[in-house]
Amino acid sequence: MKKGLESRACPVAAPGYLVESNPDNSSSNGTSAKDMLSSSGELENVQLKLSRGTIRKGLCGYLNKLGIKGPIKTWKSRWFFYDENKCRLLYYRTAQDINPLGSIDLSSASFDGRVENGEGVFEVRTPSRVFTLKAISKQAMMYWLQQLQMRRWEFCNAQSRFPVGSSQLVNEPLAGRTNVVDSEDFLPPVKTPTEAVGLKAASLPAPQTSTALQNISFKHPWTEIQNTVYNICGSKQLWGNNGNVFSFSELQEHPDNPDEEQEAEVEAGCAVKDGLLEGGRVEPRLTWVRKARWMNSGFPGLPEELSKERNPNDKVSVLQQQILTLTEEVKSQKELVKLLHKALEAAQQEKRVSSMYLTAAEDKDRLELVRHKVRQIADLKSQLEALQQEKKELEQTLTLRDSHIQELKEHVQLLMEKNHAKQQVIMALTEQMARELSDPLQEANTITAETLFKQQEEIEHLKDDIDAYKTQNQFLNSEIHQVTRLWTSVAENEKALLMKCACLQARNCQMESKYLTVLRKLQEAVPGLPSSHADLVRNLIQEALQWDVKEEAEGFNLNPVSEYDEYGFMTVPDYEVEDWKLLAKIQALEIKSNNLRSQEVVEKPLRDRWNSGGELTPSAELKSLIRSGIPVEHRQRVWRWIVSRHGNHIPDHYQRLLQQSKSTEHPACRQIELDLPRTLTNNKHFSSPTSQLIPRLRRVLLAFSWHNPAIGYCQGLNRLAAVALLVLEDEESAFWCLVHIVENLMPADYYSDTLITSQVDQRVFKDFLSEKLPRLMAHFEQYRIDVSLITFNWFLVAFVDSLVSDILLRVWDAFLYEGTKVIFRYALAIFKYNEEEILRIHDSVEIYQYLRFFTRMITDGRKLMNIAFNDLNPFPMKLLRNRRSMHREELEAELCELEQIKAAYVKERAEQGPQDLKDVVSEEEEEI
């Protein structure tokens, strides 16, 4: 068996052994068994062996049958009964039915019980149909398969008792195979499951189905009606007063032997069905037959041998020897059976080909068959030649191995001789030592001058060896020292070369950036150039746009620039405007140049300081490290520490908020859905509506809207939560980070409906801008530039979507640790960084256009950090609080005045009453 039990039609085998035959040629199935035995005497011997361990019993019981043509494809419980006369398996709806619903012809059927079909499921394959049956257990399935196989085998052999037209040439070799097959029992007899097979199963109620109509056969309505009428009306007249098809009154007369009781039940069940099929009535008599014991099969001469041996150990040894002998015989018989199977399959294949040749209608078909045979012969010849070549190679390999084995044997013999000689020397020295130890005085007297001289010579030789080893050791130490110096020098040179190469690449990026800047200036001046010069400028710009910024030097990659950074932000901005594409190239080159310059000088020492640090504790050193920027591998841990340090996290609070958002829709839900697609469009984790972080961001924002009903949701919170999600990765951690920003870092009413505190910060920032950068502020006032139109969004979302990702996350590192003062520092630093460029522009429209994207041109994060935390000092927090308090009072007074004006206007309009539309004259009418 491979994965299940499988047997083919009419195999010549003992019960329980499975033989495969060809299922394709159904016409030859009926005669294959006839050709297997050469005489009726051999057939009788085989049948005698088959019935040696069992006495004839009927086969019946309940099985589930899979309906395949009815309106409902489901399992239906059926009572199955085997008809020995016709080798058919009849099935009824219940055991009390008189007419069968159908039958299965087993004479040319094969059985299949693969494991993948399910436990207890097996198939009966006939030439016309496949029946799928299911037993209540695996044991019952094995019992049914074994019994069906054995009874089909007996029927086929009974049909072939008098073979017609069988050839002696075919029968003779097959007759010898029968004896070989009969000696094997690959599947031991399965114990009869009384709960599923026999009269006890018939006496039990039929298995119930889920619906009443499920077990009814819609294919045989007339049979169902006949069985129902018979069960209702005619059962008492036909079967007696008890009305039961199977009577168990006689079973109680023999309670002492359950095996015989089981035999009687099964035979009674089979007798009932035989009576129904042949005479139309059933004899209620039960025949009791004892099961035959298997007494003489096994070891023919074993009792005599055991009787001769009186010692129990001898008896055990005799039994073990007999077991080994029989095991070897079983193995040889199995191999022989496999060979016979292959020969039988080849013969059946040849028979099919011959039948195809004889049944061919035209010579063309026969010629094609002959050509196919010729091709097969050619293939077999080539395979034979390959096998012969392989045989020669194996013989050569065997010869080489034999010679090698011979050499090994000689070597072993030599070693054994040496070992024997050493043992003799050891024995002699042992005897000598024993004699010397027995007489110490004699040992002292036997030391002669010659022995002392030999010992002195050995000592001198050992001293010479020691001196030689010392010299060799000194030489090797000097070699190792020189190699170490060379390796150190090479490593230093390599490091210097790498730094030099990085500097050269950075310089090259700067040159390319300057070249692109020149092209951009020329691009702005193209309308005023001659046509030839304008074409040349356009060609140069086109070539520059086709450069691959991420292309590195061949051989190694100092600082690869990928399309996205560690958090999914685009490293090169994707500007839609054609004129800004050169700007994106310049920015990418600047980023690459800064990374190359700062990698060894700044980033590596900073990373070493973070790696060497232990547990996080507030200190001036930690503040300085955070201002310099947290490495990617430490940022998540540090942010979690900052948020947990300043916030009071309530256990399971976030989960309760999520449950509340699912049960009740928040008023801000619609606005949140509108803002989700517009969140961090330059990040691959939020650029698509199907991104994985979009649903997580939605849950965080909804939870916050329920957590803080005073704010609910304000535009800009989506960007803050998105950055927290990218770094912290966990929804709940991002939620508490958003709570920390809104409720701890930002002042009250910063995200309220009036945004009053946000407006106050804009006035405070203008004051600081006038103090720290007076020339720039005067320039803005000259051209009437309101910087709050640009900076208001900076403060509201902490520079998200304004700075490149690397600088943005460094700003956030310091912002989460120190508070909103960091936003003021970096906002002033940004204007300081680009002050000279802004002062060169003398047009208000151009200034506004420049301020729209000038933050994206900042690529040197170290320079910006130095401006923010060094050049703008001092920047006391007390001054910031005072300015906020002052401007808040002014703004509240202005708002109060506006409310009064509004109220007065409304009152005046109400007093005037509605205007007459006839008196209203349009401007066009006045002109006329």
Buried (B, 14 or more C-beta within 10 A) or exposed (E): EEEBBBBBBBBBBBBBBBBEBBBEBEEBBBBBBBBBBBEEEBBEBBBEBBBBBBEEBBBBBBBBBBBEEEEEEEBBBBBBBBBBEBBBBBBBBBBBBBBBBBBBBBBBBBBBBBEEBEEBBBBBBBBEEEBBBBBBEBBBBBBBBBBBBBBBBBBBBEBBEEBEEBEEEBBEEBBEBBEBBBBBBBBEBBEBBBBBBBBBBBBEEBBEBEEEEBBBBEEBEEBBEBBEEBBEEEBEEBBEEEEBBBBBEBBEEEEEEEEBBBBBBBBBBBBBBBBBBEEEEBEBEBEBEEBEEEEEEEBEEEEEBBEEBEEEEEBEEBBEEBEEEEEEEBEEBBEBBEEBBEEBEEBBEEBBBEEBEEEBEEEEEBEEBEEEEEEEEEEEEEEEEEEEEEEEEEEEEEEEEEEEEEEEEEEEEEEEEEEEEEEEEEEEEEEEEEEEEEEEEEEEEEEEEEEEEEEEEEEEEEEEEEEEEEEEEEEEEEEEEEEEEEEEEEEEEEEEEBBEBBBEBBEBBBEBBEBBBEBBEBBEEEEEEEEEEBEEBBEBBEEBBEEEBBEBEEEEEBBEBEEBBBBBBBBBBEBEEEEBBBBBBBBBBBBBBBBBBBBBEBBEEBBEBBEEEEEBEEEEEBBEBBBBBBBBEBBBEBBBBBBBEBBEBEEEBBEBBBEBBEEEEBEBBEBBEEBBEEBBEBBBBBBEEEBEBBEBBBBBBBBBBBBBEEBBBBBBBBBBBBBBBBBBEBBBBBBBBBBBBBBEBBBEBBBBEEBBBBBBBBBBBBBBBBEBBEEBBEBBEEBEBEBBEBBBBBBBBBBBBBBBBBBBBBBBBBBBBBBBBBBBBBBBBBBBBBBEEBEEBEEEEEBBEBBEBBBBBBBBBBBBBEBBBEEBEEBEEEBBEEBBEBBBEEBEEEEEEEEEEEEEEEEEEEEEEEEEEEEEEEEEEEEE
